[in-house]
Amino acid sequence: MPSGYHRLGRVLIVQRPELLQPFDRVLGRSWQEELGVETVLVKSGPIEGELRTPRLRRIAGDRTETEVLEHGVRWRFDAARIMFATGNRTERLRAGRLVRPGEAVADLFAGIGYFTIPAALPGRARGVWAVEKNPLSVQYLRENVELNGVGERVRVVPGDNRTVDLPTSAFDRVFLGYLPSALPWVPRSVALLRPDGGWLHVHSVADVRVPLEEAARQVERAVDRTGGAAAEPGRVRVVKPYGPGRHHLVVDVRVVPG
């Protein structure tokens, strides 16, 4: 007890055995005192829906808005209503290192800026188009863009990435950070890449028993169906465990559109 917890600034998110539920009030106060947090939330179920909304219940404190400093980037969000996966910390850092100064970047699942801000801040992208469907996430995306001083280089695009107007043949790199699988968005992304090619970063969840190379092959086949081609075999990276027997993967592949 607890079986797992994450500290997000002033907020603590706890996963504890259900048999301890009758003691939530005293446990919440204890965690406040012991860890110096302001608010304690308990997981009450799995993440819900297309917008990936967390299911949490407050057992101590009042304010659920918090701020996290991570690798020089400041993130502000409501921990009770917005998912912030601490296990993706290394991947957010890597996104900033992948982007080259002067690149044009599209982030089709921008959230509160998970890859957008690293691309613009440490990555020094020339411009980032950040698309996000969830109105609450859009609110915090705009705040975080200003909080990190990258407002001149980030264009926030509210709406569904399947229908919003984006410039085609214009981007050096596209991030597709959606789970359980961003594969359905590969055709949309290929059309966004520059004619001489660019990078896709495609996230998915896979069974640990399946060879990692299969995730790369799936992305390459999706690219082939658009008439484009992978310039070289895709590279697969394990981001983190994702429940029993599964892991969160990302495939990096350089693509030349057809």
C-alpha positions as CSV (number, residue, x, y, z in Angstrom):
1,M,0.0,0.0,0.0
2,P,-0.3,2.0,-2.1
3,S,0.3,-0.3,-5.1
4,G,1.5,2.7,-7.1
5,Y,1.5,6.5,-7.1
6,H,2.6,9.4,-9.2
7,R,3.4,12.9,-7.9
8,L,2.5,15.7,-10.3
9,G,3.6,18.9,-8.6
10,R,1.1,19.6,-5.7
11,V,-1.1,16.6,-6.7
12,L,-0.6,13.0,-5.8
13,I,-2.3,10.2,-7.8
14,V,-2.6,7.0,-6.0
15,Q,-3.5,3.4,-7.0
16,R,-4.4,1.5,-3.9
17,P,-6.2,-1.8,-3.1
18,E,-10.0,-1.5,-3.2
19,L,-10.3,-3.0,0.3
20,L,-8.7,0.2,1.6
21,Q,-11.5,2.4,0.2
22,P,-13.3,2.8,3.6
23,F,-10.1,4.4,4.9
24,D,-9.6,6.9,2.1
25,R,-10.1,10.0,4.2
26,V,-7.5,9.1,6.8
27,L,-5.1,7.8,4.1
28,G,-5.5,11.0,2.1
29,R,-4.7,13.2,5.1
30,S,-1.7,10.9,5.9
31,W,-0.3,11.2,2.4
32,Q,-0.8,15.0,2.5
33,E,1.3,15.2,5.7
34,E,3.9,12.6,4.8
35,L,4.6,13.8,1.2
36,G,3.7,17.5,1.5
37,V,1.2,17.4,-1.3
38,E,-1.9,19.6,-1.4
39,T,-4.4,17.2,-3.1
40,V,-4.7,13.4,-3.3
41,L,-6.5,11.6,-6.1
42,V,-7.3,7.9,-6.3
43,K,-7.7,6.0,-9.5
44,S,-11.3,4.8,-9.8
45,G,-11.2,3.1,-13.3
46,P,-9.4,2.9,-16.6
47,I,-8.9,5.8,-19.0
48,E,-12.1,6.6,-20.9
49,G,-12.9,7.3,-24.5
50,E,-11.3,8.8,-27.5
51,L,-10.2,11.9,-25.5
52,R,-8.5,9.6,-23.0
53,T,-10.1,11.1,-19.9
54,P,-8.7,9.8,-16.6
55,R,-11.1,8.3,-14.0
56,L,-10.1,9.7,-10.6
57,R,-11.7,10.5,-7.2
58,R,-10.5,13.2,-4.9
59,I,-9.9,12.0,-1.3
60,A,-8.0,14.9,0.2
61,G,-7.5,18.6,-0.7
62,D,-9.4,20.8,-3.1
63,R,-7.3,22.2,-6.0
64,T,-6.5,19.7,-8.8
65,E,-4.8,22.1,-11.1
66,T,-1.0,21.7,-10.9
67,E,2.3,22.5,-12.6
68,V,5.2,20.1,-13.4
69,L,8.7,21.1,-14.4
70,E,10.3,18.5,-16.7
71,H,13.6,18.8,-18.5
72,G,13.2,22.6,-18.6
73,V,9.6,22.5,-19.8
74,R,6.7,23.7,-17.6
75,W,3.4,21.9,-17.9
76,R,0.2,23.3,-16.3
77,F,-3.0,21.1,-16.3
78,D,-5.9,19.8,-14.2
79,A,-4.6,16.4,-12.9
80,A,-8.2,15.3,-12.3
81,R,-9.3,15.9,-15.9
82,I,-6.2,15.6,-18.0
83,M,-4.0,12.6,-18.4
84,F,-0.3,13.2,-17.8
85,A,1.7,10.0,-18.1
86,T,4.9,10.2,-16.0
87,G,6.1,7.1,-17.9
88,N,6.3,9.2,-21.1
89,R,8.9,11.5,-19.6
90,T,11.8,10.1,-21.6
91,E,9.8,10.1,-24.8
92,R,8.9,13.8,-24.3
93,L,12.6,14.6,-23.8
94,R,13.5,12.5,-26.9
95,A,11.0,14.4,-29.0
96,G,12.9,17.6,-28.3
97,R,16.1,16.0,-29.3
98,L,14.8,14.5,-32.5
99,V,13.6,17.8,-34.0
100,R,16.3,19.8,-35.8
101,P,16.5,23.6,-35.7
102,G,14.4,25.1,-38.4
103,E,12.1,22.1,-39.1
104,A,8.4,22.4,-39.7
105,V,6.5,20.0,-37.4
106,A,3.0,18.8,-37.1
107,D,1.6,17.2,-33.9
108,L,-1.7,15.7,-34.7
109,F,-2.5,14.7,-31.0
110,A,-1.1,17.7,-29.2
111,G,-2.9,17.3,-25.9
112,I,-1.5,20.0,-23.5
113,G,1.7,20.1,-25.7
114,Y,3.4,16.8,-24.8
115,F,5.5,16.8,-28.0
116,T,4.7,20.3,-29.3
117,I,6.5,22.2,-26.7
118,P,9.7,20.0,-26.7
119,A,9.7,20.4,-30.5
120,A,9.5,24.1,-30.2
121,L,11.6,24.8,-27.1
122,P,14.7,22.5,-26.9
123,G,14.1,21.3,-30.5
124,R,14.0,24.9,-31.9
125,A,11.5,24.0,-34.7
126,R,10.7,26.9,-37.0
127,G,7.1,26.2,-36.6
128,V,4.8,23.6,-35.0
129,W,1.1,23.1,-36.0
130,A,-0.5,21.6,-32.8
131,V,-3.9,19.9,-33.4
132,E,-6.1,19.0,-30.5
133,K,-9.7,18.0,-30.2
134,N,-10.4,18.2,-26.5
135,P,-11.4,21.8,-25.6
136,L,-10.0,21.5,-22.1
137,S,-6.6,20.3,-23.4
138,V,-6.7,23.1,-26.0
139,Q,-7.1,25.6,-23.1
140,Y,-4.0,24.2,-21.3
141,L,-2.1,23.8,-24.6
142,R,-2.5,27.6,-25.2
143,E,-1.4,28.3,-21.6
144,N,1.6,26.1,-21.8
145,V,2.7,27.5,-25.1
146,E,2.8,31.0,-23.5
147,L,4.2,29.7,-20.2
148,N,7.2,28.3,-22.2
149,G,7.6,31.4,-24.4
150,V,7.1,29.6,-27.7
151,G,3.9,31.4,-28.8
152,E,5.5,32.8,-32.0
153,R,6.4,29.4,-33.3
154,V,3.4,27.3,-32.3
155,R,0.0,27.4,-34.1
156,V,-2.7,25.8,-32.0
157,V,-5.4,24.2,-34.2
158,P,-8.5,23.2,-32.3
159,G,-10.6,20.4,-33.8
160,D,-10.5,16.9,-35.1
161,N,-7.2,16.2,-36.9
162,R,-9.2,14.2,-39.6
163,T,-11.0,17.3,-40.7
164,V,-9.1,20.4,-39.8
165,D,-7.4,22.3,-42.6
166,L,-3.6,21.6,-42.6
167,P,-1.1,22.5,-45.3
168,T,-0.1,19.4,-47.3
169,S,3.5,18.7,-48.5
170,A,4.8,21.1,-45.9
171,F,6.3,19.3,-42.9
172,D,9.6,17.7,-42.0
173,R,8.2,15.7,-39.2
174,V,4.8,14.5,-37.9
175,F,4.1,13.2,-34.3
176,L,1.3,10.7,-33.9
177,G,1.1,10.2,-30.1
178,Y,-2.2,8.3,-29.8
179,L,-3.0,5.0,-28.1
180,P,-3.9,2.3,-28.4
181,S,-2.8,2.8,-32.1
182,A,-2.1,5.8,-34.3
183,L,-1.8,3.6,-37.4
184,P,-5.1,4.8,-38.9
185,W,-3.6,8.3,-39.1
186,V,-0.6,7.3,-41.2
187,P,-2.3,8.2,-44.6
188,R,-3.2,11.6,-43.3
189,S,0.4,12.2,-42.1
190,V,2.1,11.0,-45.3
191,A,0.2,13.7,-47.2
192,L,1.5,16.3,-44.8
193,L,5.2,15.5,-45.4
194,R,7.4,17.5,-47.8
195,P,7.8,16.0,-51.3
196,D,11.5,15.1,-50.6
197,G,10.4,13.2,-47.5
198,G,10.1,13.5,-43.7
199,W,9.8,11.6,-40.4
200,L,6.7,9.9,-38.9
201,H,6.7,9.0,-35.2
202,V,3.8,6.5,-34.8
203,H,2.7,5.3,-31.4
204,S,0.9,2.1,-30.6
205,V,0.3,-0.7,-28.0
206,A,1.5,-4.2,-28.7
207,D,1.7,-7.6,-27.1
208,V,5.1,-8.3,-25.6
209,R,5.2,-11.7,-27.3
210,V,5.0,-10.1,-30.8
211,P,8.5,-9.2,-32.3
212,L,9.1,-5.5,-32.2
213,E,9.9,-5.5,-35.9
214,E,6.2,-6.3,-36.6
215,A,5.2,-2.8,-35.4
216,A,7.6,-1.3,-37.9
217,R,6.3,-3.5,-40.7
218,Q,2.7,-2.5,-39.9
219,V,3.7,1.2,-40.3
220,E,5.6,0.5,-43.5
221,R,2.7,-1.4,-45.0
222,A,0.4,1.6,-44.1
223,V,2.8,3.9,-45.9
224,D,3.0,1.6,-48.9
225,R,-0.8,1.8,-49.3
226,T,-0.6,5.6,-49.7
227,G,1.8,5.2,-52.6
228,G,4.7,6.4,-50.6
229,A,7.7,4.4,-49.3
230,A,9.8,4.1,-46.3
231,A,13.3,5.4,-47.1
232,E,14.8,2.9,-44.7
233,P,13.4,0.3,-42.2
234,G,11.5,1.8,-39.3
235,R,13.1,1.9,-35.9
236,V,11.0,0.7,-32.9
237,R,11.4,1.9,-29.4
238,V,9.7,0.7,-26.2
239,V,8.4,3.7,-24.4
240,K,7.0,1.9,-21.3
241,P,5.0,-1.1,-20.0
242,Y,1.3,-0.8,-20.7
243,G,-0.6,-3.2,-18.5
244,P,0.0,-6.9,-18.2
245,G,1.7,-8.4,-21.2
246,R,1.7,-5.3,-23.3
247,H,4.0,-2.4,-24.0
248,H,3.8,1.1,-25.5
249,L,5.9,1.4,-28.6
250,V,6.8,4.2,-31.0
251,V,8.0,3.6,-34.6
252,D,10.3,6.2,-36.2
253,V,10.3,6.0,-40.0
254,R,11.6,8.3,-42.7
255,V,9.0,8.4,-45.5
256,V,9.0,9.7,-49.1
257,P,5.5,10.4,-50.2
258,G,4.2,9.0,-53.5
